[in-house]
Amino acid sequence: MPGTEGRLTLYADNVQIGRGQIITQPGYFCLTGDGICVGRDSASAVTPEYESPFPFTGGSIDRVVVDLSGDAYVDHESKVRAWFSID
């Protein structure tokens, strides 16, 4: 039985890079126990375009935020920069 429908918006460096409708997965993120992985895919690949394990290379990950509040994304830093530009 599918979960709840919702809208997913993906940001990288404060730039929206993807958006779409999703259906949540009932269960704890992954039925096989993989959970949320950052910087790697340790279980089954999510696409046939690569094989697991698949480590992230070529950069660094400074921060990951998973926001389930349902509120729209707000770039607070750009708002503050705008306020200072008026002053």
Secondary structure, 3 states (H helix, E strand, C coil): CCCCEEEEEEEECCEEEEEEEEECCCCCCCCCCCCCCCCEECCCCCCCCCCCCEECCCCCCCCCCCCCCCCCCCCHHHHHHHHHHHC
